[in-house]
Amino acid sequence: MKISIDLSPAQVEQLRVEAERLGVTPEDLARAVVVDLLNSSGDRFSAAAERVLKKNEELYRRLV
């Protein structure tokens, strides 16, 4: 499955710099972070998902 996400220019640069430091592509780093989050404890994933949903609640409401 392919997923597309929007990042701010600053976030893109952060991802690029960190990926370069680790010697991987930004795409591979982003994939590894998502996989790590999904494989972590259910409580951590749920807390992260809840933070994202709450932060973007108004945007999601407008899209519906």
C-alpha positions in Angstrom: 0.0 0.0 0.0 1.2 3.5 -0.8 0.3 6.4 1.5 0.9 10.0 0.8 1.4 12.6 3.6 1.9 16.3 3.6 4.8 17.8 5.5 5.8 21.4 6.0 9.0 22.4 4.3 10.7 22.5 7.7 9.6 18.9 8.4 10.8 17.7 5.0 14.2 19.2 5.7 14.3 17.6 9.1 13.4 14.2 7.6 16.0 14.7 4.9 18.8 15.7 7.3 18.0 12.8 9.7 17.8 10.3 6.8 21.2 11.5 5.5 22.7 11.3 9.0 21.5 7.7 9.2 22.5 6.8 5.6 19.1 6.0 4.4 16.5 7.6 2.1 13.9 9.8 3.6 11.2 7.4 2.3 12.9 4.5 4.1 13.2 6.4 7.3 9.6 7.4 7.2 8.6 3.8 6.6 10.7 2.6 9.4 9.2 5.1 11.8 5.7 4.1 10.9 6.5 0.4 11.2 8.2 1.0 14.6 5.1 2.9 15.8 2.7 0.2 14.6 4.9 -2.5 16.3 5.2 -0.7 19.6 2.8 -1.3 22.4 -0.9 -0.7 21.6 -1.1 2.0 24.3 1.6 4.1 22.7 0.0 3.8 19.2 -3.4 4.6 20.6 -2.0 7.7 22.4 -0.2 8.9 19.3 -3.3 8.4 17.1 -5.5 10.2 19.7 -3.1 13.2 19.7 -3.2 13.4 15.9 -6.9 13.1 15.8 -7.4 15.7 18.5 -4.9 18.1 16.9 -6.6 17.9 13.5 -10.2 17.6 14.8 -11.5 20.8 13.2 -9.9 20.0 9.8 -11.5 16.5 9.8 -14.8 18.0 10.8 -14.7 20.4 7.8 -13.8 17.6 5.4 -16.9 15.6 6.3 
